[in-house]
């Protein structure tokens, strides 16, 4: 059972490390979205940053080591440490969400479902994500008939993966104009396919694409959306 901490609000558990920079961005987003006037108004947060989780895309597409065992242990650690609910700032990890939920008693919020709920109905939405997220169809699963998910062609999807996983990509610690330029090529490609909204469906993408690169209100960033939802849940009486 969770060792619930006795604070005025619920305690958020962040199952992070996929990657570490995305975890920092998620924590920062929670702080920014909290209506606090002093330190004591902020929400208690437990962060387990575990970069050793096996690569989700490799596991899903190429039979690599499953991340599920270490994700289960990590979720249980957060539960036992006093988290009231958990969020996971990694899109591809949500492929394992149902199995992961069965291993603990506290809720795990669904970042993908929360993102789809924010997008105007009947939109054509360009999905910027890892090949693991693309190929599993997890965004399409939650989009159902509400929005139409548009995927990049093979050439442009390779450009997305190079931006994220390349030797000079985001996961290697690079955040520069070249990577932004590459991602904007993919954005234009999806616009040409009819996209009028976009999902930054990999938590690293927000490190090279900003709201200012898009028309107002067209970029949906799951990491910010789940941060906002977690703040609302933590503060709800």
N, C-alpha and C positions, 0 to 999 in steps of 0.2 A: 504493500500500500504506500501511496505517496505520503511523505512527511511534510504535510502542508505547512507553509510558513505563515505566521500570524501577522500579516501586514494589512494595511487598509485596502489593498487591491491584490489581485492575483499575481503570481510570479510567472513570468514568461521563461520557457526553456528554449534555447536556440541550439539545434543540432547542426553544427557548422563544420567548417574545414573543407568544403567542396565548392570553391576553394576558400582559403583563409581571407583573401581580400573581400570576397563577396560577403563573408560573415561579418567583417568590419562594417561594410556598407549597410548591412541589415541592422546591426546594432545602432549605427549612427542614424538610420532612418527612423527607428523606434524613438530614439531620443528627440529627434527633430519634430516628430508628430505628437509628442506628449505635451499636453497643455500644462506645463509646469512653470511656476514663478520662483521656485527655489529648489535646491537639491532634493529636499525631502518630498517634493511632489512627484518625482520621477518614479518609474516602475521598477521593481526588483527584477533582475534578469540573470538567469543562469546560462552561461555559454559553455558548451563543450565543443571545442575546436579540434576536430580529429581528422587531419589531412590524410591519414593512412587508410581511409575508406577506399577500397578498390574502385578504379574508374568505372563509372556507371555506363557510359557509352560502350566501352570495351566489353563489359559483361553482357549487355543487352544484344549487341550486334555481332560479337565475335566469340561468344562463349568464354569470356574471361572470368576471373574469379568473381563470385557473387559478393556484392557489398552488403547483402541482407544480414548476415551474422553480426558484423560489427555495427551496423545501423541499429539492430535490436539491442545489443549491449549498451550502446550509447544512449538510446531512448530510455532504457531502464535506469541507467545512471542518473539521467536528468529527473526522472520520476522519483527515484529514491532520495535525490538531493533536495526535493521540495518544489519542483516545477508543477504548476497547476495545469498547464497545457504546453504543447511543443509546436514550434514552427521549424521548417527546414528550408533554408535559403539555397536550394538547388532544385532546378526544374526536373532534371532527369531522374533524380532520386525518387520523385513522386510515382514513378513506375512501380516501385515496391511498397507504396503507401498502405494498401490494404493488408498485406502480410505484416507490415511493421505495426500497424494499429492493433493487431491481435496479440502482440507481445507485451503490451502495457495496459493500464487501466485509465490513464488520463488521456484527454483528446489530443489528436494531432491535426492542426488546421491544414486545409488543402489550399496551397498557394495557386495552383492552376485553376481550380474551380472559382476561387475568389477573383482571379483576374478576368475570367470569362464573364462573370457577373457584372463587371464594371463596364464592359464594352457595349456600345449601343447595338440594339438588336438589328439583325439583317445586314450588318457591316461585312465588307470584304476585308479580311485581316491578314496582313503579311506576317508570317511567323519567322523570327530570327532566333535560331536555336541550334543546339548540337544535333548531329545526325541521330544520336540515341533518342532524343526527344522527338525529332521529326519522324523517325521510322516506327516508333512505338504507337504513334497516333494518340498520345495522351491528351493533347489539346483538342484534337478532333472529338475525342470521347466526351469531353465535357461541353464542347461547343454545340454538339448535336445539331438541332435545327436553328439555334439562336443566331450564330454567326458562321460565315464561310471562311475556313482557314485556307490560306494560299501558301504553298511551299516554294522555296527557290528551286530552280532547275539544278541538275547535277553540278554544272560548272560553278554556279554561284554558291551552292551549298559547300563545295570544296573551299571556296574563299572564306566562308564563315568559319569552317573548321580550322583553316590555316590561321585565321585571326585569333582564335581561341587557343588552339593547341600547338601552333607552330613554334619553331625554335626562338622566334622573336615575337611570340604571341602573348596574349594577356596572361595565361597561366604561367608563362616564363617570366612575368614581371614587367612586360612592356606595355606602355599606354601612350601611344604617340599619334601624330597626324596621319601617318601612313595607314595605321590600323583603322582609324576613323574613316579615311578615304575609301578603304576597301569595303567597309561595312555600308557606307553610303552608296556604293555601286550596287550592293545587294538590295538596298532600300529602293533605289531607282528601278531596278529589275522587277521588284514586286509591285511597284507603282504601275509599271507598264503592263503588268498582269491584271491590274484593276484594284489593287489594295488601296483602301482609304483610311485604314488604321493599321497599327503595327504593335506587335508584342515583342519586347526584349526578353525572349524565352530562354535565355541563358543568363545566369546572374552576373557573369563577367562582362556581358555586352554593355551594360550600363556604364562601364568604366571607359568605353571608347565612343559611345553614342549618348548624347544629352538631349533633353527636351528641346533645346534651342536648335537642334538639327532638324526638327520637324515642325509642321504646322501645329498651332496650339491645339492641345487635346487629342492628338492623333497617336502619340506613343504611350503605350501602357507598359509599365515596368513592374513585373510581379513582385520584386523584392520590396518595392515601396508599398504596393497594395497589401501584401501580407503584413508588413510592418504596421500600417494603419489599422488593419483588422485586429491585430494582436493588441494594440493599444486600446481599442474600443472594448475588446473582450476583458482585458485586464482591469479596466476602470469601471466596468459595468457592475452596478450594485446587485 
